[in-house]
Amino acid sequence: MLYIHVMESLDQEAYNCSTCRSRLESSFANLSDEEIQNLNQSKHCRAYKKGDLIFQEGSLPKGLFCVFSGKIKVAQLGDDGKEQIVHLINDGDIMGHRAILGNDAYSCSAVAVEDSHICFVPKDAFYNMLETNAKLTLKVAHLLSDELKELELKVTHSVHNKVKDRVALSLLQLLEEYGLDPDSRCLNISLTREELANIAGTSRETATRILYDFKNKGIIELVGKKIRIQDQKSLEKIAHGDTP
């Protein structure tokens, strides 16, 4: 179930663009001092609780979202009402740019996977930055190209790869995107079995069965809701269609 949370008011100075580490990982990394100041004045930041809806599929965009901290899933509902997770968003990533540039409604919904802090840049301010900064425009174009390539690969995998391969690939993608928790050495994201299934494009029951199969083979370890990868090489072989 999705919740629209009444976002708490934040100390905006704590999210100053000039000192923001997440900005340095984003499309806004190479702005001039003046552009950083303009961005800082136009944006505002909000806190979202785990499970909060950030934007809704079918609604019209009013601006750009940039993740200061947290983890977000961007998902689309199929004709059967089943959720398909299209992207997983991390610190420094932006959201809503495709709908803004296409002058279109959101094709997906964004939901906080964990408590998150997100900055919002009004659409007009984003347009003005694109018009005056060719490097930023090129970065966003590259981002759109990368996202299209990612979606094409997902379609190819869903058609040609076995479900087991797709679950293995999904775990490797989570490892690449979020890394490991330094204390537990588990994947640094807590997803439900349903959410993992929605990334891999399968049912919760099938995803759970495959996870236990990986566990029994010593490839992963299940630590509550967390997953610890024990044998990454075997997981990579499975993801490429080779059974260890």
C-alpha positions in Angstrom: 0.0 0.0 0.0 1.3 3.5 -0.9 1.1 6.4 1.5 1.2 10.1 0.7 3.1 11.4 3.6 2.9 15.0 4.9 6.5 15.9 4.5 8.2 17.5 7.5 9.8 20.9 7.1 13.6 20.7 6.9 16.4 23.1 7.8 17.1 24.1 4.2 20.6 25.3 5.0 21.6 21.7 5.8 20.9 21.0 2.2 23.0 23.8 0.7 23.9 22.9 -2.9 27.4 24.3 -2.5 28.3 21.7 0.2 26.1 18.9 -1.0 28.1 15.7 -1.6 25.2 14.1 -3.4 25.2 17.0 -6.0 28.8 16.0 -6.9 27.4 12.6 -7.9 24.6 14.0 -9.9 24.0 15.7 -13.3 24.6 19.0 -11.4 28.2 18.2 -10.5 30.0 20.8 -12.8 27.9 23.9 -12.2 29.5 27.3 -11.8 29.3 29.1 -8.5 26.6 31.3 -9.8 24.6 28.3 -11.1 25.0 26.5 -7.8 23.6 29.6 -6.0 20.7 29.9 -8.4 19.9 26.1 -7.9 20.2 26.5 -4.2 17.7 29.4 -4.1 15.1 27.7 -6.4 15.0 24.2 -4.8 13.5 23.1 -1.5 14.0 19.8 0.3 11.6 17.4 2.0 11.7 14.2 4.1 9.8 11.1 3.0 9.1 8.1 5.2 9.6 4.5 4.0 6.6 3.6 1.7 5.7 7.3 0.9 4.6 8.1 -2.6 6.8 10.8 -4.2 5.1 11.1 -7.5 2.2 9.1 -9.1 2.1 7.4 -12.5 -0.2 9.4 -14.8 0.2 12.8 -13.0 1.8 15.8 -14.6 5.4 16.8 -13.5 5.9 20.2 -11.8 9.6 19.8 -11.3 12.7 17.7 -11.0 13.5 15.5 -8.0 17.1 15.0 -6.8 17.9 12.5 -4.1 19.9 14.0 -1.3 19.9 10.7 0.7 17.8 7.5 0.6 16.6 4.8 -1.8 13.7 5.0 -4.2 11.9 2.5 -6.4 10.5 3.7 -9.7 7.8 1.3 -10.8 5.0 0.9 -13.4 1.8 -1.1 -13.1 1.1 -3.6 -15.8 -2.2 -4.4 -17.4 -2.6 -7.2 -14.8 -2.1 -4.7 -12.0 1.3 -6.2 -11.1 4.1 -3.8 -10.2 7.3 -3.9 -12.4 10.2 -2.0 -10.8 11.9 -0.1 -13.7 14.6 1.8 -11.8 16.2 1.9 -8.4 17.3 5.3 -7.4 20.2 6.2 -5.0 21.9 9.3 -3.6 22.6 12.0 -6.2 20.2 10.5 -8.8 17.5 12.6 -10.4 13.9 11.7 -11.2 11.2 13.1 -13.4 13.4 14.5 -16.1 12.0 12.3 -18.9 8.4 13.5 -18.2 9.5 17.1 -18.0 11.5 17.0 -21.2 8.8 15.1 -23.0 6.1 17.4 -21.7 4.3 14.3 -20.7 2.7 12.7 -17.6 4.8 10.4 -15.4 4.9 6.9 -16.9 5.9 5.4 -13.5 5.4 6.1 -9.8 8.2 6.7 -7.3 8.1 5.3 -3.8 10.6 5.6 -0.9 12.1 2.2 -0.1 13.6 3.7 3.0 13.4 7.1 4.8 14.7 9.6 2.3 15.5 13.3 1.8 14.8 14.6 -1.6 15.3 18.1 -3.1 12.7 19.5 -5.6 13.7 21.9 -8.4 10.7 23.6 -10.1 10.3 22.9 -13.8 10.9 26.5 -15.0 14.2 26.6 -13.0 15.3 23.3 -14.5 14.5 24.5 -18.0 16.4 27.7 -17.5 19.5 25.8 -16.4 19.3 23.6 -19.5 19.0 26.6 -21.8 22.1 28.3 -20.3 24.4 25.3 -19.6 25.2 23.1 -22.6 27.3 20.6 -20.4 24.3 20.0 -18.1 22.0 19.4 -21.2 24.5 16.9 -22.5 24.7 15.1 -19.2 20.9 14.8 -19.0 20.9 13.5 -22.6 23.5 10.9 -21.7 21.4 9.9 -18.7 18.4 9.4 -20.9 20.4 7.3 -23.3 21.7 5.2 -20.4 18.2 4.7 -19.1 16.9 3.6 -22.5 19.8 1.1 -22.8 19.0 -0.3 -19.4 15.3 -0.7 -20.4 16.3 -2.4 -23.6 18.5 -4.9 -21.7 15.6 -5.6 -19.3 13.3 -6.4 -22.2 15.9 -8.7 -23.7 16.6 -10.5 -20.4 12.9 -10.9 -19.8 12.4 -12.6 -23.2 15.5 -14.7 -23.4 16.7 -15.4 -19.8 15.4 -18.0 -17.4 13.8 -16.7 -14.2 16.8 -18.0 -12.2 19.2 -16.0 -14.3 17.1 -12.8 -13.9 17.0 -13.2 -10.1 20.8 -13.6 -10.1 21.2 -10.5 -12.3 18.8 -8.5 -10.1 21.0 -9.3 -7.0 24.1 -8.2 -8.9 22.4 -5.0 -10.0 21.5 -4.3 -6.3 25.1 -4.9 -5.4 26.4 -2.5 -8.1 23.8 0.2 -7.2 23.9 0.1 -3.4 27.0 -1.8 -2.4 27.4 -3.6 0.9 26.5 -2.6 4.4 29.9 -2.1 6.1 28.8 -3.9 9.3 26.8 -6.9 8.1 28.3 -7.2 4.6 24.8 -7.7 3.3 23.3 -5.8 0.4 22.9 -2.2 1.5 19.2 -2.2 0.8 16.3 -4.0 2.4 13.7 -5.2 -0.1 10.7 -7.4 0.4 10.6 -10.7 -1.6 7.8 -9.1 -3.6 9.9 -6.1 -4.6 12.8 -8.4 -5.6 10.4 -10.4 -7.7 9.1 -7.2 -9.3 12.7 -6.3 -10.3 13.3 -9.7 -11.8 9.9 -9.9 -13.5 8.5 -13.0 -11.7 6.2 -14.0 -8.8 7.1 -13.6 -5.2 6.8 -17.4 -4.7 9.2 -18.1 -7.6 11.7 -15.5 -6.4 11.6 -16.9 -2.8 12.1 -20.5 -4.1 15.1 -19.4 -6.2 16.7 -17.5 -3.2 16.5 -20.6 -1.1 18.0 -22.6 -3.9 20.9 -20.1 -4.0 21.2 -20.3 -0.2 21.3 -24.1 -0.2 24.1 -24.0 -2.8 26.1 -21.5 -0.6 25.8 -18.7 -3.1 24.0 -16.3 -0.8 23.0 -16.2 2.9 19.6 -14.9 4.0 19.9 -12.8 7.1 16.3 -11.8 8.0 15.2 -9.5 5.2 18.8 -8.9 4.2 20.8 -10.9 1.6 24.6 -11.5 1.9 26.3 -12.6 -1.3 28.7 -15.5 -0.4 29.8 -16.5 -3.9 29.7 -13.6 -6.4 31.4 -15.5 -9.2 28.8 -18.3 -9.2 26.1 -15.7 -9.1 27.6 -14.0 -12.2 27.8 -17.3 -14.0 24.1 -17.9 -13.3 23.2 -14.4 -14.5 25.0 -15.1 -17.8 23.1 -18.4 -18.2 25.8 -20.7 -16.9 24.8 -23.1 -14.1 27.6 -23.6 -11.6 
